[in-house]
Amino acid sequence: MCFPRILGKPSGFSVAARRKPSFGFLRQTGKHKVFSCEAFLFLLEKEKGCDEKGYYSKNTLHLGCASLRNNEIKTLEEKAGIIRKHIIEMIYNASSGHPGGSLSAADIFTALYFNVMRHDPKNPKWEDRDRFILSKGHAAPALYAALAEAGYFPVEELLTLRKLGSRLQGHPDMRKLPGVEASTGSEGQGLSIGIGMALHAKLNRKAYRVYVMIGDGENDCGQIWEAAMSGAHFKTDNLTVILDRNGLQLDGTTNQIMGIEPLADKWKSFGWKVIEINGHNFREILNGIEHAKKIKGKPTIIIAHTTKGKGVSFMEGAVSFHGKPPNKEEYEQAMKELG
Amino acid sequence: MWKKESQRAAFAEALVELGNTRKDVVVLTADLSSSVKTNKFAEKFPEHHFNVGISEQNMMSIAAGLAASGSTVFASTFAVFATSRVYDQIRQSIAWPKLNVNIVATHAGITVGGDGASHQMLEDIALMCSLPNMTVIVPSDALETKKAVISVVDYNGPTYIRLGRGDVPTITKENDSFKIGKATIMKEGKDVTLIGTGIMVSQCLLAAEKLEKENIDASVINMSTVKPIDEKVIIKHATKTGAVVTAEEHNIIGGLGSTVSTVLSENVPVPMKRVGIPDVFGESGNSDELMEKYGLTSENIVKAAHGVMKKKGSR
């Protein structure tokens, strides 16, 4: 069972790979086992614990959820649906906030907090936890919903978003809310912070991984490219960036406002491994992240192609819902659509 | 009369000392390791030293990430690049979350000399003092620099340590105590109080000597921490002497003078005068010429003392 995978100890890390993959196939090529599935080919070092038929025992390969069964994917999809509803309720209740970029990233948040990351909501400061930094801090509602659903604080508290005295600030405040790893909101700084955390891990021989979510509009910021250069320079292969490529920013489409393409080529030329996925397909998200873990000597960026406002018809692809709350009718319609 | 020593060398010495005892210390610089002298640390602890190239914004946020993970961080570059260039990164990534990042800015003030206005940072104290959670330390000499650098590692929250480029008179003693937030009384007097910070403390001491020849007995205070400022000492000496002069190698707006004047006006509204850069940008020249031209001299402090003492009666 791969979900929910909030693990208290790193020893349970490869629990997902205990049985034969339910899709794709395995074959032997020399000293490697090759596992191919929908989107990716993984070259996996042959390790003890893997029998001739390709069955994996516990603690063998970090195959992650490449082998997720359909019902497990369905559970993640349901969780993402719950998170989307929280986002709409929170922003409606606060009468302000950023629904578009929260909804576009909801599936990625779900994958990270309910499958990928080693973290412990009962012990948010656990030294060996994986770190997640929301560089696009305005997607705070999605982060808060994921944290609450994971058990960092009561789900009821979500409705205090942006209210006086709330721990749920308009943009994430690491000193107020458990589970928030960095105070963000001024675009372009989270990747550098993530590199600092990745360097700390390397310096102190820690196995934790660092995940940073950046927006596509953030690629306008010079500091992102300073950070990109230094991530490659310092070989922070324990860091994965997920770029929420929803194609819109506050003033319009990213193409209209500031041409950032060719984005993949840019990151490649900065020395990064680039993986492109559909950011609303859990198999692709999880495979992409698993793939990134295996890249050594350089950091990886996953360009997740998403739809801004995903899940609510009239918010999908609508620039106007970057930073605007739904009115009463829109709220009711959105909740109906999200089931 | 005083021996002249380098604050940067003292910083380097302190870092190496810390490196020997503290494994959590990490040092960052932005293509200036040989100028800010973190290269000494880098030679001994290469793993703990990161040169990020000319990317100060990146450096400050990386510092934040390291500190958030438990490292004790020093980020060092020239004062211009350590403050105004990265104000937002310091504000958002470091000061707001109150992380243990110690920014050591060298080449501050007009005494940078030949490089001219672009490199003469005269607004940094103002910028850093305006940030909540930030502590601002301006050591008066090399000895105090070393003590300040060593004491910030066990201090909770971000600090800004301001150092100059050139050698500066050593006016304190090896065994003088140094405490963040505590002013040092360099001389007790009863007629006027001279409060200096950084290299201007030595100018205050020189001014006090000159005043003594005129039978004016001045207190001299070394305000090595500008924020949080030692209000008690200011109030005590202002009450006792009834007149105050401040002296700093910084714009007269937003620095030591402004801070002291706030304390005075809220507590003991005695006559006061600020000696400092008169709200202008600098220019090229050698440091002594520049100090002279912009009025950062003991003579100017003496003149200011005369002025405030004259006003005493009119209160």
Boltz contact constraints between the chains, C-beta under 6 A:
constraints:
  - contact:
      token1: [A, 174]
      token2: [B, 97]
      max_distance: 6.0
  - contact:
      token1: [A, 175]
      token2: [B, 97]
      max_distance: 6.0
  - contact:
      token1: [A, 183]
      token2: [B, 96]
      max_distance: 6.0
  - contact:
      token1: [A, 183]
      token2: [B, 97]
      max_distance: 6.0
  - contact:
      token1: [A, 186]
      token2: [B, 88]
      max_distance: 6.0
  - contact:
      token1: [A, 186]
      token2: [B, 92]
      max_distance: 6.0
  - contact:
      token1: [A, 189]
      token2: [B, 61]
      max_distance: 6.0
  - contact:
      token1: [A, 189]
      token2: [B, 92]
      max_distance: 6.0
  - contact:
      token1: [A, 189]
      token2: [B, 93]
      max_distance: 6.0
  - contact:
      token1: [A, 192]
      token2: [B, 58]
      max_distance: 6.0
  - contact:
      token1: [A, 192]
      token2: [B, 61]
      max_distance: 6.0
  - contact:
      token1: [A, 192]
      token2: [B, 62]
      max_distance: 6.0
  - contact:
      token1: [A, 193]
      token2: [B, 61]
      max_distance: 6.0
  - contact:
      token1: [A, 193]
      token2: [B, 64]
      max_distance: 6.0
  - contact:
      token1: [A, 193]
      token2: [B, 65]
      max_distance: 6.0
  - contact:
      token1: [A, 195]
      token2: [B, 62]
      max_distance: 6.0
  - contact:
      token1: [A, 196]
      token2: [B, 62]
      max_distance: 6.0
  - contact:
      token1: [A, 196]
      token2: [B, 65]
      max_distance: 6.0
  - contact:
      token1: [A, 196]
      token2: [B, 66]
      max_distance: 6.0
  - contact:
      token1: [A, 197]
      token2: [B, 65]
      max_distance: 6.0
  - contact:
      token1: [A, 197]
      token2: [B, 69]
      max_distance: 6.0
  - contact:
      token1: [A, 200]
      token2: [B, 66]
      max_distance: 6.0
  - contact:
      token1: [A, 200]
      token2: [B, 69]
      max_distance: 6.0
  - contact:
      token1: [A, 200]
      token2: [B, 71]
      max_distance: 6.0
  - contact:
      token1: [A, 223]
      token2: [B, 57]
      max_distance: 6.0
  - contact:
      token1: [A, 223]
      token2: [B, 58]
      max_distance: 6.0
  - contact:
      token1: [A, 226]
      token2: [B, 55]
      max_distance: 6.0
  - contact:
      token1: [A, 226]
      token2: [B, 58]
      max_distance: 6.0
  - contact:
      token1: [A, 227]
      token2: [B, 58]
      max_distance: 6.0
  - contact:
      token1: [A, 230]
      token2: [B, 52]
      max_distance: 6.0
  - contact:
      token1: [A, 230]
      token2: [B, 58]
      max_distance: 6.0
